[in-house]
Amino acid sequence: MRLADQVKELRKRARLSQTELAERAGVGLRFIRELERGKETVRLDKVNQVLRLFSREVGVVKHERTEG
C-alpha cells in the first residue's frame, strides 16, 4: 500500500478532515492534500510530523542488494 493511501486511511479511521489533520499535526492543508495525492517530493520531517499522530513514522531502511 502506498504511503498516500495509508495516511488517508488513518485519517479517515480517526474521523478527521484534511483540515483537522493539518491543524493537529501543525502542517499546512496544502501539505496534507499533496501527501494524500502521492506527491513524490514531500519533506520527510513533515511526513513524520503527521504520522506521529497515529504512532507511526517512516525512515531510511537499508536495502540488501541481491546479486544475480
PDB file of N, CA, C and O in Angstrom:
ATOM      1  N   MET A   1       0.845  -1.179   0.000  1.00  0.00           N
ATOM      2  CA  MET A   1       0.000   0.000   0.000  1.00  0.00           C
ATOM      3  C   MET A   1       0.892   1.245   0.000  1.00  0.00           C
ATOM      4  O   MET A   1       1.894   1.301   0.712  1.00  0.00           O
ATOM      5  N   ARG A   2       0.526   2.210  -0.782  1.00  0.00           N
ATOM      6  CA  ARG A   2       1.287   3.450  -0.869  1.00  0.00           C
ATOM      7  C   ARG A   2       1.124   4.278   0.407  1.00  0.00           C
ATOM      8  O   ARG A   2       0.102   4.200   1.089  1.00  0.00           O
ATOM      9  N   LEU A   3       2.144   5.064   0.709  1.00  0.00           N
ATOM     10  CA  LEU A   3       2.103   5.951   1.872  1.00  0.00           C
ATOM     11  C   LEU A   3       0.881   6.870   1.804  1.00  0.00           C
ATOM     12  O   LEU A   3       0.200   7.082   2.807  1.00  0.00           O
ATOM     13  N   ALA A   4       0.613   7.403   0.635  1.00  0.00           N
ATOM     14  CA  ALA A   4      -0.528   8.314   0.459  1.00  0.00           C
ATOM     15  C   ALA A   4      -1.829   7.636   0.879  1.00  0.00           C
ATOM     16  O   ALA A   4      -2.652   8.236   1.571  1.00  0.00           O
ATOM     17  N   ASP A   5      -2.010   6.405   0.467  1.00  0.00           N
ATOM     18  CA  ASP A   5      -3.225   5.664   0.807  1.00  0.00           C
ATOM     19  C   ASP A   5      -3.286   5.357   2.304  1.00  0.00           C
ATOM     20  O   ASP A   5      -4.358   5.399   2.907  1.00  0.00           O
ATOM     21  N   GLN A   6      -2.146   5.052   2.892  1.00  0.00           N
ATOM     22  CA  GLN A   6      -2.107   4.755   4.322  1.00  0.00           C
ATOM     23  C   GLN A   6      -2.476   5.978   5.150  1.00  0.00           C
ATOM     24  O   GLN A   6      -3.240   5.880   6.110  1.00  0.00           O
ATOM     25  N   VAL A   7      -1.930   7.127   4.774  1.00  0.00           N
ATOM     26  CA  VAL A   7      -2.237   8.357   5.513  1.00  0.00           C
ATOM     27  C   VAL A   7      -3.728   8.669   5.408  1.00  0.00           C
ATOM     28  O   VAL A   7      -4.371   9.007   6.403  1.00  0.00           O
ATOM     29  N   LYS A   8      -4.262   8.556   4.220  1.00  0.00           N
ATOM     30  CA  LYS A   8      -5.688   8.834   4.013  1.00  0.00           C
ATOM     31  C   LYS A   8      -6.552   7.867   4.837  1.00  0.00           C
ATOM     32  O   LYS A   8      -7.535   8.276   5.454  1.00  0.00           O
ATOM     33  N   GLU A   9      -6.179   6.602   4.839  1.00  0.00           N
ATOM     34  CA  GLU A   9      -6.928   5.602   5.598  1.00  0.00           C
ATOM     35  C   GLU A   9      -6.860   5.881   7.104  1.00  0.00           C
ATOM     36  O   GLU A   9      -7.875   5.805   7.797  1.00  0.00           O
ATOM     37  N   LEU A  10      -5.679   6.199   7.601  1.00  0.00           N
ATOM     38  CA  LEU A  10      -5.525   6.520   9.021  1.00  0.00           C
ATOM     39  C   LEU A  10      -6.358   7.746   9.402  1.00  0.00           C
ATOM     40  O   LEU A  10      -7.005   7.772  10.449  1.00  0.00           O
ATOM     41  N   ARG A  11      -6.329   8.752   8.539  1.00  0.00           N
ATOM     42  CA  ARG A  11      -7.104   9.972   8.795  1.00  0.00           C
ATOM     43  C   ARG A  11      -8.598   9.658   8.853  1.00  0.00           C
ATOM     44  O   ARG A  11      -9.306  10.129   9.742  1.00  0.00           O
ATOM     45  N   LYS A  12      -9.062   8.868   7.907  1.00  0.00           N
ATOM     46  CA  LYS A  12     -10.497   8.541   7.866  1.00  0.00           C
ATOM     47  C   LYS A  12     -10.909   7.689   9.063  1.00  0.00           C
ATOM     48  O   LYS A  12     -11.990   7.882   9.620  1.00  0.00           O
ATOM     49  N   ARG A  13     -10.054   6.747   9.459  1.00  0.00           N
ATOM     50  CA  ARG A  13     -10.352   5.935  10.650  1.00  0.00           C
ATOM     51  C   ARG A  13     -10.471   6.799  11.895  1.00  0.00           C
ATOM     52  O   ARG A  13     -11.273   6.523  12.787  1.00  0.00           O
ATOM     53  N   ALA A  14      -9.656   7.856  11.940  1.00  0.00           N
ATOM     54  CA  ALA A  14      -9.692   8.775  13.081  1.00  0.00           C
ATOM     55  C   ALA A  14     -10.818   9.799  12.950  1.00  0.00           C
ATOM     56  O   ALA A  14     -11.013  10.642  13.826  1.00  0.00           O
ATOM     57  N   ARG A  15     -11.553   9.711  11.845  1.00  0.00           N
ATOM     58  CA  ARG A  15     -12.672  10.621  11.569  1.00  0.00           C
ATOM     59  C   ARG A  15     -12.241  12.089  11.592  1.00  0.00           C
ATOM     60  O   ARG A  15     -12.886  12.945  12.199  1.00  0.00           O
ATOM     61  N   LEU A  16     -11.133  12.340  10.910  1.00  0.00           N
ATOM     62  CA  LEU A  16     -10.609  13.693  10.799  1.00  0.00           C
ATOM     63  C   LEU A  16     -10.726  14.169   9.360  1.00  0.00           C
ATOM     64  O   LEU A  16     -10.540  13.393   8.423  1.00  0.00           O
ATOM     65  N   SER A  17     -11.030  15.419   9.194  1.00  0.00           N
ATOM     66  CA  SER A  17     -10.964  16.019   7.862  1.00  0.00           C
ATOM     67  C   SER A  17      -9.498  16.337   7.576  1.00  0.00           C
ATOM     68  O   SER A  17      -8.654  16.291   8.470  1.00  0.00           O
ATOM     69  N   GLN A  18      -9.216  16.655   6.332  1.00  0.00           N
ATOM     70  CA  GLN A  18      -7.850  17.049   5.994  1.00  0.00           C
ATOM     71  C   GLN A  18      -7.460  18.304   6.781  1.00  0.00           C
ATOM     72  O   GLN A  18      -6.326  18.428   7.245  1.00  0.00           O
ATOM     73  N   THR A  19      -8.390  19.211   6.922  1.00  0.00           N
ATOM     74  CA  THR A  19      -8.130  20.447   7.671  1.00  0.00           C
ATOM     75  C   THR A  19      -7.807  20.149   9.127  1.00  0.00           C
ATOM     76  O   THR A  19      -6.867  20.716   9.683  1.00  0.00           O
ATOM     77  N   GLU A  20      -8.579  19.266   9.747  1.00  0.00           N
ATOM     78  CA  GLU A  20      -8.343  18.909  11.150  1.00  0.00           C
ATOM     79  C   GLU A  20      -6.987  18.228  11.322  1.00  0.00           C
ATOM     80  O   GLU A  20      -6.262  18.511  12.276  1.00  0.00           O
ATOM     81  N   LEU A  21      -6.649  17.335  10.402  1.00  0.00           N
ATOM     82  CA  LEU A  21      -5.363  16.654  10.476  1.00  0.00           C
ATOM     83  C   LEU A  21      -4.223  17.658  10.351  1.00  0.00           C
ATOM     84  O   LEU A  21      -3.248  17.597  11.100  1.00  0.00           O
ATOM     85  N   ALA A  22      -4.348  18.563   9.419  1.00  0.00           N
ATOM     86  CA  ALA A  22      -3.308  19.579   9.232  1.00  0.00           C
ATOM     87  C   ALA A  22      -3.123  20.404  10.502  1.00  0.00           C
ATOM     88  O   ALA A  22      -1.994  20.653  10.924  1.00  0.00           O
ATOM     89  N   GLU A  23      -4.217  20.823  11.105  1.00  0.00           N
ATOM     90  CA  GLU A  23      -4.147  21.630  12.328  1.00  0.00           C
ATOM     91  C   GLU A  23      -3.504  20.863  13.464  1.00  0.00           C
ATOM     92  O   GLU A  23      -2.637  21.391  14.160  1.00  0.00           O
ATOM     93  N   ARG A  24      -3.919  19.624  13.658  1.00  0.00           N
ATOM     94  CA  ARG A  24      -3.375  18.817  14.760  1.00  0.00           C
ATOM     95  C   ARG A  24      -1.905  18.480  14.570  1.00  0.00           C
ATOM     96  O   ARG A  24      -1.146  18.400  15.536  1.00  0.00           O
ATOM     97  N   ALA A  25      -1.504  18.281  13.309  1.00  0.00           N
ATOM     98  CA  ALA A  25      -0.114  17.923  13.021  1.00  0.00           C
ATOM     99  C   ALA A  25       0.788  19.153  12.938  1.00  0.00           C
ATOM    100  O   ALA A  25       2.012  19.034  12.992  1.00  0.00           O
ATOM    101  N   GLY A  26       0.190  20.319  12.809  1.00  0.00           N
ATOM    102  CA  GLY A  26       0.997  21.532  12.705  1.00  0.00           C
ATOM    103  C   GLY A  26       1.611  21.731  11.328  1.00  0.00           C
ATOM    104  O   GLY A  26       2.688  22.311  11.189  1.00  0.00           O
ATOM    105  N   VAL A  27       0.910  21.242  10.317  1.00  0.00           N
ATOM    106  CA  VAL A  27       1.352  21.432   8.933  1.00  0.00           C
ATOM    107  C   VAL A  27       0.233  22.117   8.164  1.00  0.00           C
ATOM    108  O   VAL A  27      -0.879  22.265   8.671  1.00  0.00           O
ATOM    109  N   GLY A  28       0.526  22.527   6.961  1.00  0.00           N
ATOM    110  CA  GLY A  28      -0.478  23.195   6.151  1.00  0.00           C
ATOM    111  C   GLY A  28      -1.434  22.222   5.482  1.00  0.00           C
ATOM    112  O   GLY A  28      -1.101  21.063   5.234  1.00  0.00           O
ATOM    113  N   LEU A  29      -2.620  22.719   5.199  1.00  0.00           N
ATOM    114  CA  LEU A  29      -3.619  21.915   4.492  1.00  0.00           C
ATOM    115  C   LEU A  29      -3.085  21.482   3.129  1.00  0.00           C
ATOM    116  O   LEU A  29      -3.325  20.351   2.704  1.00  0.00           O
ATOM    117  N   ARG A  30      -2.383  22.343   2.456  1.00  0.00           N
ATOM    118  CA  ARG A  30      -1.808  22.004   1.151  1.00  0.00           C
ATOM    119  C   ARG A  30      -0.876  20.799   1.261  1.00  0.00           C
ATOM    120  O   ARG A  30      -0.871  19.934   0.385  1.00  0.00           O
ATOM    121  N   PHE A  31      -0.090  20.742   2.334  1.00  0.00           N
ATOM    122  CA  PHE A  31       0.815  19.607   2.527  1.00  0.00           C
ATOM    123  C   PHE A  31       0.028  18.308   2.654  1.00  0.00           C
ATOM    124  O   PHE A  31       0.390  17.305   2.039  1.00  0.00           O
ATOM    125  N   ILE A  32      -1.036  18.316   3.439  1.00  0.00           N
ATOM    126  CA  ILE A  32      -1.863  17.112   3.621  1.00  0.00           C
ATOM    127  C   ILE A  32      -2.451  16.682   2.279  1.00  0.00           C
ATOM    128  O   ILE A  32      -2.437  15.499   1.941  1.00  0.00           O
ATOM    129  N   ARG A  33      -2.960  17.630   1.530  1.00  0.00           N
ATOM    130  CA  ARG A  33      -3.547  17.300   0.226  1.00  0.00           C
ATOM    131  C   ARG A  33      -2.510  16.683  -0.702  1.00  0.00           C
ATOM    132  O   ARG A  33      -2.784  15.684  -1.367  1.00  0.00           O
ATOM    133  N   GLU A  34      -1.325  17.274  -0.749  1.00  0.00           N
ATOM    134  CA  GLU A  34      -0.263  16.742  -1.602  1.00  0.00           C
ATOM    135  C   GLU A  34       0.200  15.365  -1.132  1.00  0.00           C
ATOM    136  O   GLU A  34       0.464  14.482  -1.948  1.00  0.00           O
ATOM    137  N   LEU A  35       0.294  15.189   0.165  1.00  0.00           N
ATOM    138  CA  LEU A  35       0.696  13.903   0.730  1.00  0.00           C
ATOM    139  C   LEU A  35      -0.305  12.818   0.352  1.00  0.00           C
ATOM    140  O   LEU A  35       0.088  11.730  -0.067  1.00  0.00           O
ATOM    141  N   GLU A  36      -1.590  13.106   0.498  1.00  0.00           N
ATOM    142  CA  GLU A  36      -2.628  12.119   0.184  1.00  0.00           C
ATOM    143  C   GLU A  36      -2.771  11.873  -1.316  1.00  0.00           C
ATOM    144  O   GLU A  36      -3.315  10.845  -1.719  1.00  0.00           O
ATOM    145  N   ARG A  37      -2.301  12.784  -2.136  1.00  0.00           N
ATOM    146  CA  ARG A  37      -2.321  12.586  -3.593  1.00  0.00           C
ATOM    147  C   ARG A  37      -1.099  11.808  -4.072  1.00  0.00           C
ATOM    148  O   ARG A  37      -1.027  11.396  -5.229  1.00  0.00           O
ATOM    149  N   GLY A  38      -0.143  11.615  -3.172  1.00  0.00           N
ATOM    150  CA  GLY A  38       1.031  10.837  -3.530  1.00  0.00           C
ATOM    151  C   GLY A  38       2.159  11.650  -4.140  1.00  0.00           C
ATOM    152  O   GLY A  38       2.994  11.106  -4.862  1.00  0.00           O
ATOM    153  N   LYS A  39       2.193  12.942  -3.860  1.00  0.00           N
ATOM    154  CA  LYS A  39       3.284  13.765  -4.383  1.00  0.00           C
ATOM    155  C   LYS A  39       4.613  13.156  -3.947  1.00  0.00           C
ATOM    156  O   LYS A  39       4.801  12.810  -2.781  1.00  0.00           O
ATOM    157  N   GLU A  40       5.513  13.033  -4.884  1.00  0.00           N
ATOM    158  CA  GLU A  40       6.773  12.333  -4.621  1.00  0.00           C
ATOM    159  C   GLU A  40       7.809  13.177  -3.906  1.00  0.00           C
ATOM    160  O   GLU A  40       8.761  12.633  -3.345  1.00  0.00           O
ATOM    161  N   THR A  41       7.651  14.479  -3.911  1.00  0.00           N
ATOM    162  CA  THR A  41       8.654  15.349  -3.291  1.00  0.00           C
ATOM    163  C   THR A  41       8.084  16.047  -2.069  1.00  0.00           C
ATOM    164  O   THR A  41       7.874  17.260  -2.077  1.00  0.00           O
ATOM    165  N   VAL A  42       7.836  15.279  -1.025  1.00  0.00           N
ATOM    166  CA  VAL A  42       7.375  15.848   0.244  1.00  0.00           C
ATOM    167  C   VAL A  42       8.497  15.717   1.264  1.00  0.00           C
ATOM    168  O   VAL A  42       9.334  14.819   1.172  1.00  0.00           O
ATOM    169  N   ARG A  43       8.503  16.603   2.216  1.00  0.00           N
ATOM    170  CA  ARG A  43       9.558  16.581   3.237  1.00  0.00           C
ATOM    171  C   ARG A  43       9.308  15.461   4.241  1.00  0.00           C
ATOM    172  O   ARG A  43       8.224  15.346   4.812  1.00  0.00           O
ATOM    173  N   LEU A  44      10.322  14.647   4.441  1.00  0.00           N
ATOM    174  CA  LEU A  44      10.222  13.508   5.342  1.00  0.00           C
ATOM    175  C   LEU A  44       9.919  13.947   6.770  1.00  0.00           C
ATOM    176  O   LEU A  44       9.149  13.283   7.465  1.00  0.00           O
ATOM    177  N   ASP A  45      10.508  15.051   7.221  1.00  0.00           N
ATOM    178  CA  ASP A  45      10.242  15.501   8.581  1.00  0.00           C
ATOM    179  C   ASP A  45       8.771  15.875   8.765  1.00  0.00           C
ATOM    180  O   ASP A  45       8.194  15.624   9.823  1.00  0.00           O
ATOM    181  N   LYS A  46       8.171  16.469   7.747  1.00  0.00           N
ATOM    182  CA  LYS A  46       6.751  16.823   7.839  1.00  0.00           C
ATOM    183  C   LYS A  46       5.860  15.582   7.753  1.00  0.00           C
ATOM    184  O   LYS A  46       4.825  15.505   8.414  1.00  0.00           O
ATOM    185  N   VAL A  47       6.271  14.618   6.937  1.00  0.00           N
ATOM    186  CA  VAL A  47       5.519  13.363   6.863  1.00  0.00           C
ATOM    187  C   VAL A  47       5.488  12.729   8.248  1.00  0.00           C
ATOM    188  O   VAL A  47       4.430  12.297   8.708  1.00  0.00           O
ATOM    189  N   ASN A  48       6.629  12.670   8.911  1.00  0.00           N
ATOM    190  CA  ASN A  48       6.689  12.083  10.248  1.00  0.00           C
ATOM    191  C   ASN A  48       5.927  12.915  11.269  1.00  0.00           C
ATOM    192  O   ASN A  48       5.383  12.369  12.229  1.00  0.00           O
ATOM    193  N   GLN A  49       5.883  14.209  11.076  1.00  0.00           N
ATOM    194  CA  GLN A  49       5.095  15.074  11.956  1.00  0.00           C
ATOM    195  C   GLN A  49       3.622  14.663  11.897  1.00  0.00           C
ATOM    196  O   GLN A  49       2.943  14.636  12.923  1.00  0.00           O
ATOM    197  N   VAL A  50       3.138  14.350  10.717  1.00  0.00           N
ATOM    198  CA  VAL A  50       1.757  13.890  10.537  1.00  0.00           C
ATOM    199  C   VAL A  50       1.593  12.480  11.106  1.00  0.00           C
ATOM    200  O   VAL A  50       0.646  12.215  11.845  1.00  0.00           O
ATOM    201  N   LEU A  51       2.503  11.590  10.767  1.00  0.00           N
ATOM    202  CA  LEU A  51       2.375  10.193  11.182  1.00  0.00           C
ATOM    203  C   LEU A  51       2.477   9.998  12.688  1.00  0.00           C
ATOM    204  O   LEU A  51       1.926   9.037  13.225  1.00  0.00           O
ATOM    205  N   ARG A  52       3.170  10.891  13.371  1.00  0.00           N
ATOM    206  CA  ARG A  52       3.282  10.771  14.836  1.00  0.00           C
ATOM    207  C   ARG A  52       1.921  10.803  15.517  1.00  0.00           C
ATOM    208  O   ARG A  52       1.750  10.225  16.590  1.00  0.00           O
ATOM    209  N   LEU A  53       0.964  11.467  14.909  1.00  0.00           N
ATOM    210  CA  LEU A  53      -0.391  11.494  15.476  1.00  0.00           C
ATOM    211  C   LEU A  53      -1.000  10.100  15.525  1.00  0.00           C
ATOM    212  O   LEU A  53      -1.905   9.834  16.316  1.00  0.00           O
ATOM    213  N   PHE A  54      -0.498   9.213  14.672  1.00  0.00           N
ATOM    214  CA  PHE A  54      -1.005   7.840  14.596  1.00  0.00           C
ATOM    215  C   PHE A  54       0.020   6.836  15.125  1.00  0.00           C
ATOM    216  O   PHE A  54      -0.070   5.640  14.849  1.00  0.00           O
ATOM    217  N   SER A  55       0.993   7.336  15.884  1.00  0.00           N
ATOM    218  CA  SER A  55       2.055   6.497  16.463  1.00  0.00           C
ATOM    219  C   SER A  55       2.829   5.727  15.397  1.00  0.00           C
ATOM    220  O   SER A  55       3.127   4.544  15.561  1.00  0.00           O
ATOM    221  N   ARG A  56       3.146   6.414  14.310  1.00  0.00           N
ATOM    222  CA  ARG A  56       3.896   5.817  13.211  1.00  0.00           C
ATOM    223  C   ARG A  56       4.955   6.795  12.719  1.00  0.00           C
ATOM    224  O   ARG A  56       4.907   7.989  13.014  1.00  0.00           O
ATOM    225  N   GLU A  57       5.910   6.263  11.961  1.00  0.00           N
ATOM    226  CA  GLU A  57       6.894   7.119  11.301  1.00  0.00           C
ATOM    227  C   GLU A  57       7.505   6.351  10.140  1.00  0.00           C
ATOM    228  O   GLU A  57       7.413   5.126  10.071  1.00  0.00           O
ATOM    229  N   VAL A  58       8.126   7.086   9.234  1.00  0.00           N
ATOM    230  CA  VAL A  58       8.854   6.477   8.124  1.00  0.00           C
ATOM    231  C   VAL A  58      10.312   6.863   8.257  1.00  0.00           C
ATOM    232  O   VAL A  58      10.644   7.868   8.886  1.00  0.00           O
ATOM    233  N   GLY A  59      11.170   6.070   7.669  1.00  0.00           N
ATOM    234  CA  GLY A  59      12.589   6.359   7.747  1.00  0.00           C
ATOM    235  C   GLY A  59      13.354   5.595   6.699  1.00  0.00           C
ATOM    236  O   GLY A  59      12.780   4.893   5.866  1.00  0.00           O
ATOM    237  N   VAL A  60      14.648   5.742   6.755  1.00  0.00           N
ATOM    238  CA  VAL A  60      15.534   5.070   5.817  1.00  0.00           C
ATOM    239  C   VAL A  60      15.803   3.661   6.311  1.00  0.00           C
ATOM    240  O   VAL A  60      16.133   3.445   7.477  1.00  0.00           O
ATOM    241  N   VAL A  61      15.657   2.721   5.417  1.00  0.00           N
ATOM    242  CA  VAL A  61      15.887   1.313   5.739  1.00  0.00           C
ATOM    243  C   VAL A  61      16.933   0.779   4.776  1.00  0.00           C
ATOM    244  O   VAL A  61      16.843   0.994   3.568  1.00  0.00           O
ATOM    245  N   LYS A  62      17.920   0.087   5.311  1.00  0.00           N
ATOM    246  CA  LYS A  62      18.952  -0.482   4.454  1.00  0.00           C
ATOM    247  C   LYS A  62      18.336  -1.564   3.595  1.00  0.00           C
ATOM    248  O   LYS A  62      17.646  -2.457   4.088  1.00  0.00           O
ATOM    249  N   HIS A  63      18.595  -1.471   2.306  1.00  0.00           N
ATOM    250  CA  HIS A  63      18.088  -2.444   1.357  1.00  0.00           C
ATOM    251  C   HIS A  63      19.219  -3.408   0.997  1.00  0.00           C
ATOM    252  O   HIS A  63      20.264  -3.000   0.490  1.00  0.00           O
ATOM    253  N   GLU A  64      18.994  -4.665   1.263  1.00  0.00           N
ATOM    254  CA  GLU A  64      20.004  -5.677   0.930  1.00  0.00           C
ATOM    255  C   GLU A  64      19.909  -5.972  -0.559  1.00  0.00           C
ATOM    256  O   GLU A  64      18.872  -6.406  -1.059  1.00  0.00           O
ATOM    257  N   ARG A  65      20.985  -5.733  -1.237  1.00  0.00           N
ATOM    258  CA  ARG A  65      21.028  -5.938  -2.674  1.00  0.00           C
ATOM    259  C   ARG A  65      21.365  -7.398  -2.960  1.00  0.00           C
ATOM    260  O   ARG A  65      22.287  -7.968  -2.377  1.00  0.00           O
ATOM    261  N   THR A  66      20.608  -7.974  -3.854  1.00  0.00           N
ATOM    262  CA  THR A  66      20.900  -9.358  -4.239  1.00  0.00           C
ATOM    263  C   THR A  66      21.625  -9.350  -5.564  1.00  0.00           C
ATOM    264  O   THR A  66      21.225  -8.666  -6.506  1.00  0.00           O
ATOM    265  N   GLU A  67      22.674 -10.103  -5.625  1.00  0.00           N
ATOM    266  CA  GLU A  67      23.464 -10.220  -6.861  1.00  0.00           C
ATOM    267  C   GLU A  67      22.886 -11.382  -7.649  1.00  0.00           C
ATOM    268  O   GLU A  67      22.494 -12.397  -7.073  1.00  0.00           O
ATOM    269  N   GLY A  68      22.833 -11.238  -8.927  1.00  0.00           N
ATOM    270  CA  GLY A  68      22.356 -12.392  -9.669  1.00  0.00           C
ATOM    271  C   GLY A  68      22.080 -12.133 -11.027  1.00  0.00           C
ATOM    272  O   GLY A  68      21.669 -13.035 -11.757  1.00  0.00           O
TER     273      GLY A  68
END
